[in-house]
Amino acid sequence: MITEILESSLIESLKAGDEAGFEEVYESYKHRIFKMAYRFSPDPFFADDVLQETMYRIYRGVGKLKGFSTISTWIYRIAYNACLDLLRKNKSSRYVSIEDARMISDEGKDHIESARLHRVLDSLKKKERDILIFFYIDDLSIKELAEILKISESNAKVLLYRARKKAAEAADEMY
């Protein structure tokens, strides 16, 4: 990831249309964007399309980089919107299991635990699943969740609390 010290110079580089700045963003975020997209649909072509669309939107929208705490939050929001837009175009896509998401992010756990977690997450609503994955797998902060989902930090905390509670209830019912 890009450090805070380099972030402002990178933003200026992007705004100036510097190819090296854009290349730095691509190299720093391509794997994270691909993994996020792959969780939305287990199709590598879909993930590639999301990556390409995200990079295009970054290139076209760098002048709009205002109001986000970090460039990573801004990029993540663009990638999230690209996923949603492409899923709307291709309704046959589905979420990938939490087991696959963990394997992709090199955080694989015991298969039994992963299968249980997969069933619990599948029982949740989309937004609840999103917020848990963003918080626990992508390690996003409450502030970043709020910015990406375009909600207040208080609302992000409430949604995270409710998602945790529903996941715990679902796990208790299943196991």
C-alpha positions as CSV (number, residue, x, y, z in Angstrom):
1,M,0.0,0.0,0.0
2,I,1.0,3.6,-0.4
3,T,2.2,5.4,2.6
4,E,0.5,8.7,3.7
5,I,3.8,10.6,3.0
6,L,3.7,9.6,-0.7
7,E,-0.1,9.9,-1.0
8,S,-0.3,13.7,-1.6
9,S,2.5,13.6,-4.2
10,L,0.8,10.7,-5.9
11,I,-2.5,12.6,-6.0
12,E,-0.8,15.5,-7.6
13,S,1.0,13.2,-10.1
14,L,-2.4,11.7,-11.1
15,K,-4.0,15.0,-11.4
16,A,-1.2,16.2,-13.7
17,G,-1.7,13.1,-15.9
18,D,1.6,11.6,-15.0
19,E,1.8,8.0,-16.3
20,A,4.2,6.9,-13.6
21,G,1.6,8.0,-10.9
22,F,-1.1,6.0,-12.6
23,E,1.2,3.0,-12.9
24,E,2.0,3.2,-9.2
25,V,-1.7,3.1,-8.3
26,Y,-2.2,0.2,-10.6
27,E,0.7,-1.8,-9.1
28,S,-0.3,-0.9,-5.6
29,Y,-4.0,-1.8,-5.9
30,K,-4.5,-4.3,-8.7
31,H,-4.4,-7.4,-6.4
32,R,-6.8,-5.9,-3.8
33,I,-9.3,-4.8,-6.4
34,F,-9.1,-8.2,-8.2
35,K,-9.7,-10.1,-4.9
36,M,-12.7,-7.9,-4.0
37,A,-14.2,-8.4,-7.4
38,Y,-13.6,-12.1,-7.3
39,R,-15.7,-12.3,-4.0
40,F,-18.6,-10.7,-5.9
41,S,-18.4,-13.3,-8.7
42,P,-16.0,-16.3,-8.8
43,D,-15.3,-15.5,-12.4
44,P,-11.8,-14.3,-13.2
45,F,-13.0,-12.6,-16.3
46,F,-15.5,-10.6,-14.2
47,A,-12.7,-9.7,-11.8
48,D,-10.5,-8.5,-14.7
49,D,-13.4,-6.5,-16.1
50,V,-13.8,-4.8,-12.7
51,L,-10.1,-4.1,-12.4
52,Q,-10.1,-2.6,-15.9
53,E,-13.2,-0.5,-15.2
54,T,-11.8,0.7,-11.9
55,M,-8.6,1.8,-13.4
56,Y,-10.5,3.6,-16.2
57,R,-12.7,5.4,-13.6
58,I,-9.6,6.4,-11.6
59,Y,-8.0,7.8,-14.7
60,R,-11.1,9.7,-15.7
61,G,-12.2,10.8,-12.2
62,V,-8.9,11.8,-10.5
63,G,-10.1,15.4,-10.5
64,K,-13.0,14.4,-8.2
65,L,-10.8,13.1,-5.5
66,K,-12.2,15.2,-2.7
67,G,-13.8,14.3,0.6
68,F,-12.1,11.0,1.1
69,S,-9.7,10.5,3.9
70,T,-7.2,8.5,1.8
71,I,-6.7,7.6,-1.8
72,S,-7.2,3.9,-0.9
73,T,-10.7,4.7,0.3
74,W,-11.5,6.5,-2.9
75,I,-10.1,3.7,-5.0
76,Y,-12.0,1.1,-3.0
77,R,-15.2,3.0,-3.4
78,I,-14.7,3.2,-7.2
79,A,-14.0,-0.6,-7.3
80,Y,-17.0,-1.4,-5.2
81,N,-19.2,0.7,-7.5
82,A,-17.7,-1.0,-10.6
83,C,-18.5,-4.4,-9.1
84,L,-22.1,-3.4,-8.4
85,D,-22.5,-1.8,-11.9
86,L,-21.1,-4.9,-13.7
87,L,-23.2,-7.2,-11.5
88,R,-26.3,-5.3,-12.5
89,K,-25.4,-5.8,-16.2
90,N,-24.8,-9.5,-15.5
91,K,-27.5,-10.8,-13.2
92,S,-26.2,-14.3,-13.3
93,S,-23.2,-13.5,-11.1
94,R,-23.2,-14.5,-7.4
95,Y,-21.1,-14.0,-4.4
96,V,-18.3,-16.4,-3.9
97,S,-18.1,-18.3,-0.7
98,I,-16.2,-17.0,2.3
99,E,-14.0,-20.1,2.0
100,D,-12.9,-19.0,-1.5
101,A,-12.5,-15.4,-0.4
102,R,-10.1,-16.5,2.4
103,M,-8.2,-18.8,0.1
104,I,-7.8,-16.0,-2.4
105,S,-6.5,-13.6,0.3
106,D,-4.1,-16.3,1.7
107,E,-5.9,-16.4,5.0
108,G,-7.3,-19.9,4.6
109,K,-8.6,-21.5,7.8
110,D,-9.6,-25.0,8.6
111,H,-12.1,-26.3,6.0
112,I,-14.8,-27.1,8.5
113,E,-14.6,-23.6,10.0
114,S,-14.7,-22.1,6.6
115,A,-17.7,-24.1,5.5
116,R,-19.5,-23.1,8.6
117,L,-18.6,-19.4,8.1
118,H,-19.7,-19.7,4.4
119,R,-23.1,-21.0,5.4
120,V,-23.5,-18.3,8.0
121,L,-22.6,-15.5,5.6
122,D,-24.8,-16.9,2.9
123,S,-27.7,-16.6,5.4
124,L,-27.2,-12.8,5.7
125,K,-28.5,-10.0,3.5
126,K,-26.1,-8.6,0.9
127,K,-25.3,-5.4,2.9
128,E,-24.6,-7.4,6.1
129,R,-22.3,-9.7,4.2
130,D,-20.5,-6.8,2.5
131,I,-19.8,-5.0,5.8
132,L,-18.5,-8.1,7.5
133,I,-16.2,-9.0,4.6
134,F,-15.0,-5.4,4.3
135,F,-14.3,-5.2,8.0
136,Y,-12.8,-8.6,8.7
137,I,-11.3,-9.8,5.4
138,D,-10.3,-6.4,3.9
139,D,-9.4,-4.9,7.3
140,L,-11.1,-1.6,6.6
141,S,-11.7,0.8,9.4
142,I,-15.1,2.1,10.5
143,K,-14.3,5.4,8.8
144,E,-13.4,3.6,5.5
145,L,-16.5,1.5,5.7
146,A,-18.6,4.7,6.1
147,E,-16.9,6.4,3.1
148,I,-17.2,3.4,0.8
149,L,-20.8,2.7,1.7
150,K,-21.7,6.4,1.7
151,I,-23.1,6.3,5.2
152,S,-22.1,8.0,8.5
153,E,-19.6,6.4,10.8
154,S,-22.3,5.9,13.4
155,N,-24.5,4.1,10.8
156,A,-21.5,2.0,9.8
157,K,-21.0,1.0,13.5
158,V,-24.7,0.1,13.8
159,L,-24.7,-1.9,10.6
160,L,-21.5,-3.8,11.7
161,Y,-23.0,-4.5,15.1
162,R,-26.3,-5.8,13.6
163,A,-24.4,-7.9,11.0
164,R,-22.3,-9.4,13.8
165,K,-25.4,-10.1,15.8
166,K,-27.3,-11.7,12.9
167,A,-24.2,-13.8,12.0
168,A,-23.9,-15.0,15.6
169,E,-27.7,-15.8,15.7
170,A,-27.4,-17.7,12.5
171,A,-24.4,-19.6,13.7
172,D,-26.2,-20.5,16.9
173,E,-29.2,-21.7,15.0
174,M,-27.1,-23.8,12.6
175,Y,-24.7,-25.2,15.1
